[in-house]
Amino acid sequence: MSHIYYQPPDEAIQEDYGSDEGPANHGEGKDWDETELELCGAIRTNISSPCDLTGEVHPILSNWIPAPSTPSDDGPSDEVLIPELHQPLLLASRILEREALPWFSDFFIEDIFSPSYAGYLRPFVENDRQKDQDKTPLVIVRHHKARWATPAMRQYWCQLAAEKLRSEELTSRVRWSLDDSIVHTKRAYGYTPRYPHTPGEKHKIDLPDLIIEYDKLAKLRGEKGRTLTVLLMRPFARRLYDLRVMGGRGREEYCRTAFMAAVTMLHELAHVIYWQDFRAMNRRLYEPFYGGDLEMELGDSLIASIFGGWTPVLVNWTPGWHFNPTFQDGIAWCQCLNWDYHTKRPRYRAHYSIRVDYIAALFNSRSWQTRSAKGLVRPSTLQKACIRRTELDQRIADEGLHASAAISDFEEGEKCCKWRRPPATFFRVPAYADEVFSDDVISRVFHGLEHLGLLPPEPEAVDISMPWKYRES
């Protein structure tokens, strides 16, 4: 029995399922309803926020490089626009240090590029890319979710991650810049080139040979890792600037735009923490999966871990990529898929609207004083939603707090289904009818078992001073 654990790019983008197979057909599709969005407090509200967050911008988010202005530039310069990101930067800093450290800790507990790292074991890879992919881990092991991890160990790991993220050795190599072109060339709100991009210049295509040449030069200079310039789309800052000038600071659209800017920064930081290491290099520029994630996207993985299994996306009225820098149509929670709960690709993905009062509370310093970070950041109104199911949860609709939509993950063609994901972000599990992959499969990998027979034995008691012999993904 063949188990495809890692799909090649052409199969990930377009697959021919034949007459009887296809994406798991859980539930039915449902479009957004504008009236429902309004009634559920997602658009056209009178809610506002003081946007009075104060404190320190985290060092890893603080090194902004303005792009040089030219006579043909239209609008304010970067020196004017970058300060408009102060509230998003403060929000991202708070979330980073209060809710994101467990996720980041799994990159620091062990050397993920060590040959003995458990994430290198992959008995299910059955294609010609295995030799190349062996240079980098396939999976990041989730130590903080292991059954043997004690509260004291988890606390120590979070402290370790906090120190690493603040270290000068790392923060000095992470730069940030505003950019116009990534929205159209990368179809993204943020992007992290794998080479030291110069702000203001047209960025090059990430190619292995180009990255290797830059790495060689950096090593000759004695640098310990890649210097990365994270690009954030300039329309974020420009829209915040325009809204403030028009007297709309703190209002609905301002809060939505600031929130999505903060989420984008955290998303890109997940890519930074992996690619800043010289050893993060393979010919196809793959990233590892994180734990039991079904999609290869470290940025989405971090965001989902912060928000309880959900990632913020635009409310799209048309299928596929849609760019609206004003976020006037609202934003929504998109369900992320994980081996903890899901085993198949759904044809439709559950989406629930994000309430404006939820976003407004995040930019209110009083909220942070009176509520726990987890209770404030995670959407409490979605706690009843069954994260194990991919179809819409009727209980959420009955409460009237969220508008809902079931958006197709696939575009149907004559002979195949095309998966709606950007290139180079692959899916872990192919569509199939009968077989079921569970987290036990990952456990078998990490326990070094080569056969798919019995379940692995329960892990033995592990002393914190012992090598990480037993792991769970």
C-alpha positions in Angstrom: 0.0 0.0 0.0 1.5 3.3 -1.1 1.3 6.3 1.2 2.0 9.6 -0.4 3.3 11.8 2.3 4.6 14.7 0.3 3.2 15.9 -3.1 5.2 17.2 -6.0 4.4 20.7 -7.2 2.4 19.7 -10.3 0.2 17.4 -8.3 -0.3 19.9 -5.6 -1.5 22.6 -8.0 -3.6 20.4 -10.3 -4.8 16.9 -9.8 -6.8 14.4 -12.0 -8.9 12.4 -9.6 -10.7 10.3 -12.3 -14.4 9.7 -12.3 -15.0 8.5 -8.7 -12.4 10.3 -6.6 -12.0 13.9 -5.6 -11.8 16.3 -2.7 -13.7 15.1 0.4 -17.2 16.4 -0.2 -18.1 17.5 3.3 -21.1 19.8 3.5 -22.3 22.2 0.8 -21.1 25.6 -0.5 -22.4 28.8 0.8 -21.7 32.4 -0.4 -21.4 35.4 1.8 -24.6 37.3 2.5 -24.1 41.1 2.8 -27.2 41.5 5.0 -26.0 38.8 7.3 -22.5 40.4 7.5 -24.1 43.6 8.6 -26.5 42.0 11.1 -23.6 40.1 12.7 -21.5 43.2 13.3 -18.8 42.5 10.6 -19.4 45.6 8.5 -21.1 49.0 8.7 -21.0 49.4 12.4 -20.5 52.5 14.5 -18.0 50.7 16.7 -14.6 52.5 17.3 -11.5 51.9 19.3 -9.3 54.4 21.2 -6.3 52.7 19.5 -4.3 53.6 22.6 -1.9 50.7 22.9 1.4 51.8 24.5 4.7 50.1 25.4 7.6 48.6 23.5 7.7 47.4 19.9 9.4 44.1 20.0 13.1 44.3 18.8 12.6 41.8 16.1 9.8 44.0 14.6 11.5 47.4 15.1 14.2 47.7 12.4 12.3 49.5 9.6 14.3 50.7 6.5 12.6 53.5 4.4 12.8 53.0 0.7 14.4 56.0 -1.0 11.9 58.4 -2.5 12.0 59.4 -6.2 10.4 62.4 -8.0 7.9 60.2 -9.6 6.6 58.8 -6.3 3.0 59.6 -5.6 1.9 60.2 -2.0 3.7 60.4 1.4 7.3 59.0 1.7 8.1 56.0 3.8 9.4 58.3 6.6 5.8 59.5 6.9 4.1 56.2 6.4 6.1 53.9 8.7 5.0 55.7 11.9 1.4 55.0 10.8 2.1 51.3 11.7 2.8 52.0 15.3 -0.5 50.5 16.6 -0.2 47.4 14.5 3.4 47.0 15.6 2.4 47.2 19.3 -0.4 44.7 18.8 1.9 42.3 17.0 4.5 42.7 19.8 1.9 41.9 22.5 0.6 38.9 20.7 4.1 37.6 19.9 5.2 37.6 23.6 2.0 36.5 25.1 0.5 33.9 22.7 3.1 32.9 20.1 6.1 31.7 22.2 5.0 28.0 22.3 5.0 27.8 18.5 8.4 29.6 18.2 9.9 27.5 21.0 9.8 24.4 18.8 12.4 26.0 16.5 14.8 26.5 19.4 14.4 23.5 21.7 16.5 21.4 19.4 18.7 22.1 16.4 16.1 21.4 13.6 18.9 21.0 11.1 20.8 18.3 13.1 20.9 14.9 11.4 19.5 13.4 14.5 16.4 15.6 14.5 13.2 13.6 14.4 11.7 15.7 11.7 14.1 14.2 9.2 12.6 10.7 9.4 10.3 10.2 6.5 9.5 6.6 5.6 6.5 7.6 3.5 8.3 9.8 0.9 8.3 7.9 -2.4 9.5 10.2 -5.1 12.7 11.4 -6.6 13.0 14.5 -4.4 13.8 12.5 -1.3 17.6 13.0 -1.5 17.3 16.7 -1.9 14.6 17.1 0.7 16.8 15.2 3.2 18.9 18.3 3.5 16.1 20.1 5.5 13.5 18.7 7.9 10.2 17.7 6.6 8.4 18.3 9.9 8.9 20.6 12.9 8.2 18.6 16.0 5.7 20.0 18.5 7.5 19.5 21.8 5.1 21.7 23.8 2.2 19.4 22.9 4.0 16.2 23.9 2.3 14.1 26.6 5.6 14.0 28.6 6.1 17.8 28.5 5.5 19.1 32.0 4.3 22.7 32.8 7.8 23.5 34.0 9.4 22.3 30.7 6.9 24.3 28.6 7.6 27.4 30.7 11.3 27.0 30.2 10.9 26.5 26.5 8.8 29.7 26.2 11.5 31.6 28.1 14.1 30.2 25.8 12.1 31.3 22.7 11.6 34.8 24.2 15.3 35.2 24.7 16.2 34.0 21.3 13.7 36.3 19.6 15.1 39.3 21.5 18.8 38.3 20.9 20.9 40.9 19.1 22.3 38.1 16.9 18.9 37.5 15.4 17.2 40.9 15.6 20.2 42.6 13.9 19.6 40.5 10.8 15.8 41.1 10.4 14.8 44.3 8.6 11.4 45.5 7.5 10.4 47.6 4.5 7.2 48.8 2.7 6.7 47.5 -0.8 4.2 48.0 -3.6 5.0 45.2 -6.0 4.4 42.1 -3.8 0.7 42.5 -3.9 0.7 41.9 -7.7 3.8 39.8 -8.2 3.4 37.5 -5.2 -0.4 37.9 -4.6 0.5 38.6 -0.9 0.3 41.3 1.7 3.8 40.4 2.9 6.7 38.5 1.6 10.2 37.5 2.9 12.8 37.2 0.2 15.5 34.6 1.0 18.3 37.0 0.3 19.2 40.4 1.7 16.8 42.5 -0.4 17.6 46.3 -0.6 14.5 48.4 0.1 13.3 50.3 -2.9 14.9 48.0 -5.5 12.9 45.6 -7.6 13.2 42.3 -5.8 14.7 39.4 -7.6 13.1 36.0 -8.0 14.1 33.6 -5.2 16.3 31.1 -7.0 18.5 28.6 -5.2 21.7 29.7 -7.0 21.1 33.3 -6.2 20.5 32.6 -2.5 23.6 30.4 -2.4 25.7 33.2 -3.8 24.4 35.7 -1.2 25.0 33.1 1.5 28.6 32.7 0.5 29.2 36.4 0.7 27.6 36.6 4.1 29.7 33.7 5.4 32.9 35.5 4.2 31.8 38.5 6.2 31.5 36.3 9.2 27.7 36.5 9.5 26.0 33.7 11.4 22.8 33.6 9.3 20.9 35.3 6.5 20.0 39.0 6.7 16.4 39.1 5.6 14.3 42.1 4.6 10.6 41.5 5.3 8.3 43.3 2.8 5.0 44.6 3.9 2.6 46.0 1.3 2.7 49.8 1.4 -1.1 50.1 1.0 -1.5 49.1 4.6 0.4 52.1 5.8 -1.0 54.4 3.1 -4.6 53.5 4.0 -4.0 54.1 7.7 -2.5 57.4 6.9 -5.4 58.4 4.7 -8.0 57.3 7.3 -6.2 59.3 10.0 -6.1 62.4 7.9 -9.8 62.0 7.1 -10.6 61.7 10.8 -11.3 58.0 10.7 -8.6 56.8 13.2 -10.0 54.1 15.4 -13.1 53.6 13.3 -14.1 50.3 11.7 -12.0 50.3 8.6 -9.0 51.7 10.4 -9.2 48.8 13.0 -9.6 46.2 10.3 -6.6 47.5 8.3 -4.4 47.8 11.4 -5.4 44.3 12.6 -4.6 42.7 9.2 -1.2 44.6 9.1 -0.3 43.1 12.5 -1.4 39.6 11.4 0.7 39.9 8.3 3.8 40.9 10.3 3.4 37.9 12.5 2.8 35.6 9.5 6.1 36.8 7.9 8.0 36.4 11.1 7.2 32.7 11.0 9.0 32.4 7.7 11.9 34.5 9.0 12.6 32.2 11.9 13.1 29.3 9.5 14.9 31.0 6.6 17.3 33.1 8.6 19.4 29.9 9.0 22.0 29.3 6.2 21.1 25.6 6.4 17.5 26.2 5.4 18.2 25.5 1.8 17.0 22.9 -0.7 16.7 23.1 -4.4 12.9 23.6 -4.5 12.9 26.0 -1.5 10.5 23.9 0.5 9.5 24.7 4.0 8.8 22.0 6.6 5.3 21.2 7.8 4.7 22.3 11.4 3.5 19.4 13.6 0.3 18.0 12.2 -0.5 20.8 9.8 -2.0 19.5 6.5 -0.8 22.6 4.6 2.8 23.6 4.1 2.7 27.2 5.2 4.6 28.2 8.3 3.0 31.7 8.4 -0.6 30.3 8.4 0.5 27.7 11.0 1.7 30.4 13.5 -1.4 32.5 13.0 -3.7 29.4 13.5 -1.9 28.5 16.7 -2.4 32.0 18.0 -6.1 32.3 17.1 -7.2 28.8 18.1 -7.2 27.1 14.7 -8.4 30.1 12.6 -6.6 32.5 10.3 -8.0 36.0 9.2 -8.7 36.4 5.5 -10.7 38.8 3.4 -14.4 38.4 2.8 -14.2 37.6 -1.0 -17.2 38.0 -3.2 -15.4 36.4 -6.2 -13.5 33.1 -6.1 -9.8 33.0 -6.1 -7.3 35.9 -5.3 -8.9 39.2 -4.6 -7.2 42.3 -3.4 -8.9 45.1 -1.6 -6.5 47.3 0.4 -9.4 49.1 2.2 -10.9 45.9 3.7 -14.3 47.5 3.2 -16.0 44.1 2.6 -14.9 42.8 6.0 -12.6 40.0 7.1 -13.3 36.5 8.2 -11.9 33.5 10.2 -10.9 30.7 7.8 -10.6 27.2 9.3 -7.1 25.7 9.2 -6.7 22.0 8.7 -4.6 19.8 11.1 -4.0 16.1 11.5 -5.3 16.5 15.0 -8.8 16.7 13.6 -8.8 16.3 9.9 -7.8 13.6 7.5 -9.0 14.7 4.1 -9.1 17.8 1.9 -12.6 19.4 2.1 -14.3 20.6 -1.0 -15.5 23.6 1.1 -13.7 25.4 3.9 -15.7 26.9 6.8 -15.4 30.7 7.2 -17.0 32.9 9.9 -17.0 36.7 9.8 -14.8 38.6 12.3 -16.8 41.0 14.4 -15.7 44.7 14.6 -16.1 44.8 18.4 -13.5 41.9 18.7 -10.9 43.9 16.7 -11.7 47.1 18.5 -11.0 45.5 21.8 -7.5 44.4 20.7 -6.5 48.0 20.2 -8.0 49.1 23.5 -5.4 49.1 26.3 -8.1 48.7 28.9 -9.1 45.3 27.4 -5.5 44.1 27.9 -5.7 45.1 31.6 -9.0 43.5 32.4 -8.8 40.3 30.3 -6.3 37.5 29.8 -4.3 37.5 26.6 -5.7 34.2 25.5 -9.3 35.3 26.2 -8.8 38.5 24.3 -6.9 37.2 21.3 -8.8 33.9 20.6 -12.3 34.4 19.2 -14.4 33.3 22.2 -17.6 33.5 20.2 -16.3 30.6 18.0 -15.5 28.3 20.9 -18.7 26.3 20.2 -17.6 25.7 16.6 -16.6 22.1 16.0 -13.1 22.5 14.8 -13.1 18.8 13.9 -15.7 19.3 11.2 -15.0 21.1 7.9 -18.6 21.9 7.2 -20.3 25.0 8.7 -21.5 24.6 12.3 -25.2 25.4 12.5 -24.9 26.4 16.1 -22.8 29.4 15.2 -25.4 30.6 12.7 -28.2 30.1 15.2 -26.4 32.5 17.7 -26.3 35.3 15.1 -22.8 36.4 16.1 -21.0 35.5 12.9 -22.0 35.5 9.3 -20.8 32.3 7.6 -19.7 31.0 4.2 -18.4 27.7 2.9 -15.8 28.6 0.3 -14.6 26.0 -2.2 -11.0 25.0 -1.9 -11.0 23.8 -5.5 -11.9 25.0 -9.0 -13.5 22.3 -11.0 -12.4 21.6 -14.5 -13.3 19.1 -17.2 -10.8 16.5 -16.0 -9.3 17.8 -12.8 -9.7 19.9 -9.7 -7.4 22.8 -9.3 -6.5 23.5 -5.7 -6.9 27.2 -4.7 -3.5 27.8 -3.1 -0.5 29.8 -4.2 2.3 27.8 -5.8 4.9 26.0 -3.6 2.4 25.6 -0.7 1.6 21.9 -0.7 -1.0 19.7 0.9 0.0 16.8 3.1 -2.8 14.3 2.4 -4.0 13.5 -1.1 -7.7 13.1 -1.7 -8.8 9.5 -1.2 -11.9 7.6 -0.4 -11.2 4.9 2.2 -7.8 5.3 3.9 -7.6 7.4 7.0 -4.4 9.0 8.2 -4.3 10.1 11.8 -1.7 11.6 14.1 -0.7 8.0 14.8 1.1 8.0 11.5 3.2 11.0 12.5 3.9 9.3 15.8 5.2 6.3 14.0 7.5 8.4 12.0 9.0 10.1 15.1 9.3 6.8 16.9 11.4 5.5 14.0 9.0 2.7 13.0 9.3 1.6 9.4 6.1 -0.4 9.2 2.4 0.6 9.5 1.4 -2.3 11.7 0.5 -1.8 15.4 0.3 1.5 17.1 3.5 2.7 18.7 3.9 1.9 22.4 3.2 4.6 25.0 6.3 6.8 25.5 8.3 6.1 28.6 8.9 8.6 31.3 11.5 11.0 30.1 13.8 13.0 32.3 14.3 16.6 31.2 18.1 16.1 31.2 17.8 13.2 28.8 18.2 13.5 25.0 14.9 14.0 23.2 14.4 10.4 22.5 10.6 10.4 22.5 8.6 13.0 20.8 5.1 13.7 19.5 4.5 15.8 16.5 
